[in-house]
Amino acid sequence: MSCKNERCVCEKVRLIADAQDQVNDHCCTSSCERSIDELLSPTSSDKNTIPFLLLCGCESKFPGKPFFGTGVKVDDGCFKTVHSPFFRVKKFVEGTECCAILELLFPHDRSDCKHRGFRRFARSGICLEVDLSCFTGITCFPAVNADNSNTMRGCDLDAAMDLIEDMRDDL
């Protein structure tokens, strides 16, 4: 992990955003490049997202650990803060090189998974703006078809939040 200002995280997330835009508009076994290739492959027409984790910068109290984004969900008229280390890039902020709008993703479908595993991601519709130059690393998941926030009702948000809190406690 490097603490240099070379904007490699910005560039990688921009590539993911460009690839996802292409899909939405009609070496390693796990890497950002491989995930981008999977998303753009003609045989993966059902995939719409490259989920990723951002790793905290060297100035952080937790260098190299996942960043947990925080957003707000309104549930029955009540505000509830939610956290997730999993993101989907929505777009880059116009006029910036390294600020992006990220959507929080939640782990979904833990059937038959061990060790805090899960099978799918659910889109939350909850977004935050981040300066990607503040991070020193990115970990990409394979391309997936993330469930839309409209179908998130099928995602047990409390179970997802419990899993995320367990992950956070392990750090």
N, C-alpha and C positions, 0 to 999 in steps of 0.2 A: 504494500500500500504506500502510496506517495502523498506527500503534502505539498506538491508543487502546484502552481496555478496554471496548469495546462488545459483546463476545461475539458478533460476527457469524459467526465460524467455528462456535461452539457451536450457534447457531441453525440454520445451514445444515446441519450434520451431523445435527441433530435432525430436520429436515425429511426428509433422506435416509433416516434410520432409520424414520421414520413411513411413508414411501412404500414402502420395502422390506417393512415389516411388512404393509402392505395387500396387496402382491402375494403374499407368502409365505403369507398367510392367505386366501386366495381372496376476436423481438427479436434474440438472438444465435444463431449457428449452433452454438455450443458453450458451454453454461453449466449451472450447477447447476439452475436452474429448468427449462430445456429437458430435461435428463436426468430430472428428477422427472416431468415431463409424459410423457415417453416410457415411463418405467417403469409409470406408472399408466394409460397408454392401453389401451383394450380390444383394440387390434390388435397389442399387443406382449406377448402372454401368455407367451412363452418367456423374457422378461427377468426377472432376479431381483436385479440388483446395479447400483448406481451407483458405479463405481470413482472414487477421488479421490486427489489429492496434497494434502498439507498443507505450507504454506510457513512457514519458520522465522520467529520473531518478531524484533523489532528488537534485543532483548537478546542474540541469538545471534551467534556469529562469522560466520554465513552468512545474514544477513537476506534474506528473499525467495527463498531457495533451498529446494528440496524437503527435507523431513524424511525420513530413512531409518529406519524402524522396525526393531528387531532382535528376533528370536525364536529359539527353539531347536527343532530337529527331531532326533528320535532315529532313527538309521539303522543297522540291524544292531547295536544295542546301544551305538552311539557317539553322543555329543552333537555336533551341528553347529549353529553359529550361522548364521543366515540373515538377510539384510537385504532390505528392499524399500521403495520410496517409494510403492507403490500399496496402497490400503486399501479395505476394505469394512466399514462399520459393522455391528456385531452388535447392540449395545444400549447404552443409557446406564446407568451405575452407579446403582442405586436410591439415592434420597436426595440425589443430586447434580444440579447444573444443567449442568455442563460436563465431567464425566468420562465417557469412553466406552470400551467394549471394541471394539477394531478388529482385524480379521483381515487378515493380510498376504496380498496377492495377488501372483501371479507372472506375468510376460509369458509367453505361450504361442502357439505356431504362428507361426513367422516366415516361412513359405513365401511366396515372391514379394514380400517386403517389403524395402525399401531403407532405408538410413540408420537402422539400429537400430530399425526398425519391427516391429510384431507385430500379429497379428489378434485374439487372444483373451486372456482372463485365466483363470488357474487359481487356485481357492481353495486355501489351504494348510492350513487348520485350526489355524494358529498365530496366537494372539491376544496382544494386549498392551493394557494400560490406559493411557490418556493423558488429560491435562488439556488440553482443547481451547482453554482460554483462553490458553495459551502460544503460540498460532500467530496470525499476522496475515493469513493468506490460505488459500484453498482453491481448487483447480482440479478441476473435475468432468469426467469422461469421459462420453460417451453411455452410456445404459443398455445393459447387456449380459446375456447368460446366462453367468455365470461358471461354469466347470467345477467341480464339487464336489470336495472334497479326496479323496474316495474314488476319483475317476478321475484324480487327479493323477499316477498312475503313467505316464499317457500324456504328461505334461508332463516334458520333460527339465529337471530341476531344475538341473543343472550349467550347461546352456545359458542358462537363465533367470538364474542367478546371475552368469554372465559378462556378460550384457547389462546387468544392474543395476550391476555394478562398472564397466563402460564408461561408463554414464550418470553414475555418481558421480565418475569421474575427469574427466569433462568440466566438472564444476562448478568 
